[in-house]
Amino acid sequence: MQNVFEGNVPLNTVLDTVLEGIVMINSRGEILSFNKAATQIFGYQPEEVMGLNVNMLMPEPYHSEHGAYIHNYLETGSRKVIGIGREVSGRRKSGEVFPMELGVNDMIVGEKRVFVGIIRDMTAQKNAENALRGESLRLLAIMNAAPGGIMTVDITGTITSVNTSLLKIFDYEESELIGQKIEVLIPEQYLSKHQQDMSQYMLAGGARQMALGRDVVGKRKDGSVVPLEIGLSKTKLPDGKMQVIAAVQDCSLRKSLESQRERLIQKLAESNTKLERFAYIASHDMLEPIRMITNFSALIKSDYESLLDEEGKEYLDVVINSGGRLKDMVDDLLAYSRLESDNTQMRDFDGQELVSGLLGNLRRLIEERGVEITCDQFPTLYGNPVQLLRLLQNLVANGIKYQPENNVPRIHMGIQDQGDVWQLSVTDNGMGIKPEYLEQVFEPFRRLHSWDQIQGVGLGLSICKKIAENHSGRIWATSTPGRGSVFAFTIRKYALTNQ
């Protein structure tokens, strides 16, 4: 069969260019030609199979039945195999049985009938199909194991699959939902809105939250409603049709917890308002008796000084000093309680004016202590200028006060652009703070030094913290004991409505 066709090109040379395996046999089933693709499929070299019966390439039952197929065709013309492509099994040289697609045709060559088998190895295709089938089973198991509801809907809005969690959410059986329109799960008052949203979604494409910006509810089998969160994603099936995958979460518990939280927040806000009001009234009413105590104590000392011995004068000094400390504490309490009601006075203002006001307010302290103070160029800032002046002034004053003996205070006021916020900082070369106290110093009445060492009531940094929070920022400190501290805070750049 080296030259079956008349011509100059050998047949085997031509067949070797074909990608499918081609095996040519005579009417007795003997192999006449075996191309290169067939060698790759079966593992035999042509010289190993030439002249042998082709059933050597077939497992049972094809091995035994093949001869009968050819005989029956030659006798009756009945085509059980010849001229009909079908899926069968082949056997490689190694003995491995594999799936293949076989098409057989007969032809007359040089007055002899030959049969040409065209073979395509389907191993990779079958492996892919099995893998796809396994993946489908795995995805189905994942769907049913998911805590949230999952369903698929075709382009017409017909439900094509559901998982067990979704059935629990809506209290349906699977057979009651498959093939139904998605509208069966939607309350009537939301149907028109749903249809409009779905039309826009299918046209626009892309995955998105259908619940975005509004409450979404579903309808159970008994007609009751359930709050839901729904995520949608479109996918194209192998046949080219579009399918929507819906992830559905029952939000009943979350909604209940949110409602409880909102009620609690409201109660806390009311309680805080009452406490702040109480603190303001109580502090304001305390000022008058405090002034009376300190003023009359000073009058007694002045008017009756000649009648008092040294011990009596010392007692009056203690009363006067204690009254002064109590007044300072009440003043700070009043300032602290007023911060909430004063946080609406927000505007743009010149940051350099803030620095100038601070330096003017602290001029005497700066001169007395010989403070070396430097400052970055401050831009236009947004906020309550009175509150921010107090915040920054408190930090600078602390940096000056909390110094080792005979130390020259060095203070730097810095500012950094952090995108949506400004970060302001005050760096000093003072005593520093131990790491375990860096958070505690912002708590009300938390003092790390006695009154005799450094005067103060322990509300200054608490006021600073509240001012920073009023400006949607935060405040923190870093420090090295004996070398100084850095107090930094952030404030937003613009009004929230302008962001």
DOLO-755974 format. One line per 3 residues: number of its first residue (from 0); their letters; for each residue x, y, z of C-alpha. Coordinates in steps of 0.001 Angstrom, whole numbers, plus 500000, padded with zeros to 6 digits. Each point is the difference from the previous one (the first is absolute). Layout:
<nodes>
NUM> A> X,Y,Z; ...
</nodes>
This chain:
<nodes>
0> MQN> 500000,500000,500000; 502990,502301,499615; 498333,501543,496926
3> VFE> 496285,499386,500102; 499291,503097,497942; 501572,500403,496616
6> GNV> 502360,502935,500065; 503384,501051,501210; 499139,500552,503739
9> PLN> 499862,496880,502231; 496692,499594,501834; 501644,499666,503406
12> TVL> 501693,503350,499502; 496639,501603,499332; 498288,498326,502956
15> DTV> 502758,501066,502388; 498975,503608,499467; 496505,499309,501360
18> LEG> 499415,500898,503646; 497528,497173,500685; 501122,496421,500247
21> IVM> 499362,498099,496766; 500077,496202,499775; 499314,498385,496643
24> INS> 498996,496300,499864; 498911,497475,497374; 496814,497919,500036
27> RGE> 501699,497385,502231; 500725,502698,502618; 503753,500045,499355
30> ILS> 501736,503312,500520; 501310,501511,496755; 500977,503485,501181
33> FNK> 500665,501616,503409; 500752,503732,500018; 502118,502023,502427
36> AAT> 496975,501253,501993; 498865,496379,500501; 503482,499167,501319
39> QIF> 499667,502801,502553; 496521,498812,501023; 500656,496254,500310
42> GYQ> 503744,499955,500722; 500803,497521,497201; 502480,500619,497194
45> PEE> 498610,499231,496515; 502272,496974,499535; 498575,498450,503213
48> VMG> 496423,499922,498677; 500223,499718,496213; 498211,496853,498816
51> LNV> 498487,499259,503421; 496259,500006,500715; 498737,503374,501079
54> NML> 498138,498454,502952; 503347,500025,501845; 499270,503690,500544
57> MPE> 496638,499275,501633; 498956,498775,503447; 497028,497716,500504
60> PYH> 497269,499854,498815; 501254,501816,496881; 502971,497612,499682
63> SEH> 497744,496988,499416; 497205,501753,498129; 502022,501976,497469
66> GAY> 500324,497223,497422; 496248,499410,500060; 499361,503675,499273
69> IHN> 502052,499891,496785; 498565,496641,498907; 496426,501156,500611
72> YLE> 500610,503182,498020; 501527,498152,497061; 497135,497461,499971
75> TGS> 497000,502268,500678; 501168,503588,499627; 498666,500703,503520
78> RKV> 501990,502825,501562; 500459,499321,503696; 503436,501538,500009
81> IGI> 500943,500878,496456; 499128,503578,499089; 498821,500760,503511
84> GRE> 502134,501970,502424; 499670,499015,503621; 501784,499904,503321
87> VSG> 501806,496721,500781; 502994,498820,502017; 503516,499387,498771
90> RRK> 502956,498149,501516; 503505,501371,499982; 503182,497957,499776
93> SGE> 500332,500387,503784; 496635,498294,500451; 498293,503220,501073
96> VFP> 496419,500262,498820; 498965,503493,498959; 496954,501716,498462
99> MEL> 500174,500913,496342; 497747,501266,497244; 500037,497697,496992
102> GVN> 498742,500622,496508; 500316,497224,497363; 499469,500316,496260
105> DMI> 500666,497585,497146; 501449,500734,496620; 501285,498185,496892
108> VGE> 503703,500357,499341; 501462,498174,497008; 496984,497659,499758
111> KRV> 500339,499099,503688; 497694,501055,502815; 501730,501634,502942
114> FVG> 498632,501477,503190; 501333,503247,501460; 499621,500630,503705
117> IIR> 500326,503604,501204; 500801,500090,503722; 499964,502847,502499
120> DMT> 501298,499410,503535; 497324,501268,502408; 501979,499468,503218
123> AQK> 500603,503708,500628; 496390,500844,499161; 498652,497284,502315
126> NAE> 502353,501082,502776; 498768,503568,499579; 496363,498835,500041
129> NAL> 500616,497932,503123; 501789,502903,501630; 497109,502308,499069
132> RGE> 497496,497495,501366; 502026,499709,503199; 500256,503772,500237
135> SLR> 496248,500297,499565; 499460,497538,502848; 502533,501861,502124
138> LLA> 498337,503352,499304; 496629,498498,500841; 501399,498750,503310
141> IMN> 501502,503429,500700; 496698,501694,499188; 498132,497755,502399
144> AAP> 502620,500483,502712; 499953,503797,499697; 498367,501732,502994
147> GGI> 498338,502530,497688; 497395,499380,497345; 501150,499535,496395
150> MTV> 497886,499665,496883; 500482,500302,496259; 497560,501725,497681
153> DIT> 499983,499951,496212; 499577,503005,497734; 496203,499703,500141
156> GTI> 499968,500204,503792; 499298,496288,500472; 501594,498295,503003
159> TSV> 502297,497189,498833; 501682,498869,503241; 499835,500665,503747
162> NTS> 501992,498888,503023; 498684,498697,503305; 500664,503274,501846
165> LLK> 497825,501928,497569; 497196,497473,500458; 500207,500568,503769
168> IFD> 499870,503784,499574; 496818,499905,497916; 498524,496761,501458
171> YEE> 499558,498294,496625; 500763,496534,498644; 502416,499846,497052
174> SEL> 497312,498650,497660; 497802,503000,500843; 502594,502554,498816
177> IGQ> 501838,498432,497052; 498372,501260,496813; 498145,502811,501770
180> KIE> 500522,503693,499277; 502134,501898,502490; 497018,502267,500722
183> VLI> 498521,497235,502187; 502532,501058,502669; 499309,503747,499799
186> PEQ> 497195,501886,501802; 497490,501543,497620; 500802,503599,500992
189> YLS> 503602,499497,498835; 499327,498154,496730; 500110,503008,497672
192> KHQ> 503176,501311,501652; 501614,496558,499762; 499177,499635,496316
195> QDM> 501421,503447,499289; 503191,499253,501956; 500478,496637,498307
198> SQY> 499577,501512,496535; 502607,502657,500775; 502314,497387,501491
201> MLA> 499813,497689,497010; 500668,502904,497640; 502808,501554,502045
204> GGA> 501704,496770,501014; 502532,499480,502731; 499620,498674,503538
207> RQM> 498404,502314,502527; 497959,500098,503185; 496335,500194,499127
210> ALG> 499330,501099,503594; 502246,503023,499651; 498407,503136,501425
213> RDV> 496625,498512,501025; 498350,497229,501991; 499202,496812,498103
216> VGK> 497434,497495,501187; 498947,496591,498760; 496745,498083,500280
219> RKD> 499823,496608,501672; 497651,497226,498952; 497474,501047,502669
222> GSV> 500022,503605,498722; 502049,501442,502881; 502901,502296,499132
225> VPL> 503677,499597,500906; 502744,502676,499770; 502707,498979,497557
228> EIG> 503412,500957,498680; 500440,498929,496376; 503128,499845,497861
231> LSK> 499695,499343,496262; 502516,498728,497488; 499542,499191,496313
234> TKL> 501713,497095,498286; 499883,498503,496511; 499246,496293,499690
237> PDG> 501849,497733,497508; 497016,500236,497635; 500377,503796,499958
240> KMQ> 496906,500753,502071; 500206,502445,502889; 499298,498970,503574
243> VIA> 499716,502069,503171; 501362,498641,503285; 498309,501521,503050
246> AVQ> 501515,499786,503483; 497256,500602,502561; 500574,500692,503697
249> DCS> 497239,500057,502622; 500548,503280,501885; 497328,499494,502666
252> LRK> 502505,499563,502827; 502254,502801,498792; 497071,502381,499631
255> SLE> 498834,499146,503506; 503485,500577,501414; 500328,503280,498077
258> SQR> 496679,501166,501390; 501097,499105,503523; 503313,501760,499460
261> ERL> 498292,503145,498704; 497714,500065,503032; 503000,499547,502288
264> IQK> 501940,502764,498227; 497002,502278,500329; 499747,499258,503723
267> LAE> 503734,500575,500454; 499791,503283,498098; 497119,501131,502181
270> SNT> 501882,498904,503125; 503156,501834,498888; 497976,503129,499288
273> KLE> 498478,499857,503460; 503405,499389,501602; 501582,502859,498087
276> RFA> 497134,502265,500950; 500294,498917,503622; 503762,500547,499964
279> YIA> 499554,503471,498516; 497317,501046,502456; 501788,498495,502985
282> SHD> 503338,501523,499018; 498442,503371,499252; 498159,500035,503353
285> MLE> 503163,498982,501851; 501953,503023,498790; 498129,502491,502172
288> PIR> 500639,498268,503385; 503599,499344,498973; 500494,503689,499269
291> MIT> 498400,500843,503345; 502352,497623,501831; 503157,501282,498346
294> NFS> 499009,503691,500065; 498932,500049,503637; 503022,497945,501015
297> ALI> 502182,502625,498324; 498052,502787,501793; 500437,498317,503370
300> KSD> 503712,499669,499443; 500246,503601,498876; 497703,501659,502568
303> YES> 500866,497874,502997; 503632,499307,499263; 501135,501685,503253
306> LLD> 497718,497741,502044; 501204,496746,498409; 503072,498064,500959
309> EEG> 502181,498326,497395; 498082,496735,500233; 496685,501787,499366
312> KEY> 501467,501781,496967; 501296,496689,498693; 496546,498456,500345
315> LDV> 498455,502875,498031; 502647,499595,497286; 499047,496326,499726
318> VIN> 496300,500959,499647; 500777,502671,497390; 502275,497663,497973
321> SGG> 497509,497132,500215; 497221,502324,498848; 502129,501054,497055
324> RLK> 500650,496377,499053; 496291,499200,500321; 499141,502977,497794
327> DMV> 502454,498804,497357; 498429,496550,500117; 496468,501395,499639
330> DDL> 501119,502245,497130; 501415,496961,498209; 496833,498016,500678
333> LAY> 497932,502810,498512; 502267,500144,496970; 499807,496206,499600
336> SRL> 496188,499990,500212; 499703,502846,497467; 502047,498258,497318
339> ESD> 497066,497979,498617; 497738,503016,499590; 502815,502046,498459
342> NTQ> 501104,497519,497335; 497711,501404,497287; 501979,503237,499630
345> MRD> 502133,498632,497156; 501496,502145,497259; 503126,500587,497929
348> FDG> 502584,502210,501708; 503629,501051,499650; 502263,497501,501750
351> QEL> 502661,502646,500558; 497491,502068,502004; 499580,496956,502241
354> VSG> 503761,499953,500613; 500124,503753,500635; 497163,499797,502535
357> LLG> 501698,497134,501796; 503340,501811,500232; 498237,503125,501279
360> NLR> 498111,498066,502695; 503158,498238,501198; 502395,502940,499568
363> RLI> 500614,500517,503740; 500600,496260,500611; 502303,499792,496972
366> EER> 502027,503020,501155; 500203,498868,503634; 501254,496536,499062
369> GVE> 502208,501128,497107; 498214,497630,497610; 501494,499327,496574
372> ITC> 496955,499497,497789; 499806,499276,496266; 497087,499363,497649
375> DQF> 499233,498737,496500; 498054,502208,497610; 496325,499294,500756
378> PTL> 497538,500031,497052; 496304,500814,500041; 498289,497615,502417
381> YGN> 496403,498905,500460; 498420,499680,503440; 499075,501908,503121
384> PVQ> 502861,502498,500383; 499318,500575,503722; 500082,496273,500793
387> LLR> 503067,499330,497858; 501816,502941,501605; 499267,498496,503409
390> LLQ> 501162,496552,498886; 503288,501185,498545; 500571,502459,502878
393> NLV> 499480,497234,502588; 502576,497809,498282; 502579,502815,499736
396> ANG> 499417,501060,503614; 500452,496395,501168; 503215,499752,498017
399> IKY> 501280,503091,501822; 498793,498958,503479; 501079,496359,500026
402> QPE> 503746,500654,499879; 502920,498773,502101; 501411,502612,502375
405> NNV> 502245,502602,498334; 499174,498639,496531; 499442,502501,497143
408> PRI> 496646,499041,498384; 500157,499426,496244; 496638,499728,498270
411> HMG> 499161,499386,496340; 496510,500247,498511; 499785,497949,496820
414> IQD> 497388,499212,497358; 499895,497294,497304; 497646,499407,497079
417> QGD> 498461,496506,500410; 497592,500028,497072; 496514,500702,501367
420> VWQ> 501316,501205,503360; 502653,502262,501473; 502262,498514,502652
423> LSV> 501115,502621,502529; 502638,499269,502626; 501798,501549,502955
426> TDN> 503495,498689,500734; 501774,500811,503262; 503233,499119,501777
429> GMG> 498379,499535,503418; 499745,497254,502586; 498330,497476,497690
432> IKP> 497400,497410,500916; 500413,496320,500775; 498424,497751,497331
435> EYL> 497391,498561,502373; 498554,503479,500592; 499742,501195,496382
438> EQV> 496302,499073,499788; 499088,500880,503586; 501100,503633,499723
441> FEP> 496895,500756,497879; 497597,498763,502703; 498193,502633,502113
444> FRR> 501779,500955,503256; 502938,497721,499204; 503137,501647,501415
447> LHS> 503515,498584,499962; 501427,502667,502315; 498879,501512,503294
450> WDQ> 498604,503550,500273; 503125,501131,501801; 502163,498837,497087
453> IQG> 497874,501329,497128; 496681,501766,500422; 496946,498781,498083
456> VGL> 496716,498146,500525; 500500,497212,497429; 497393,501035,497430
459> GLS> 502210,501746,497436; 500777,496965,497827; 496433,498699,500378
462> ICK> 498805,503301,498547; 502563,499641,497194; 498711,496510,499212
465> KIA> 496389,501160,499870; 500884,502925,497728; 501842,497660,497608
468> ENH> 496991,497662,499934; 497685,502967,499339; 502080,500577,496858
471> SGR> 499642,496355,498862; 503600,499374,501006; 501992,498256,502674
474> IWA> 502895,500851,502316; 502924,497921,501225; 503424,500308,501576
477> TST> 503433,498490,499528; 502724,500566,502520; 503456,499113,501259
480> PGR> 500334,500525,503773; 502655,502598,500724; 500184,501187,496379
483> GSV> 496591,501423,499170; 496632,499267,498422; 498045,500500,496793
486> FAF> 496264,500645,500243; 498271,499715,496610; 496399,500348,498880
489> TIR> 498061,500025,496747; 497204,502223,498724; 498086,499637,496762
492> KYA> 500728,502491,497252; 496456,500802,498964; 496401,499876,501152
495> LTN> 498610,496480,499697; 497364,501167,497491; 502780,501247,497686
498> Q> 502004,496777,499925
</nodes>
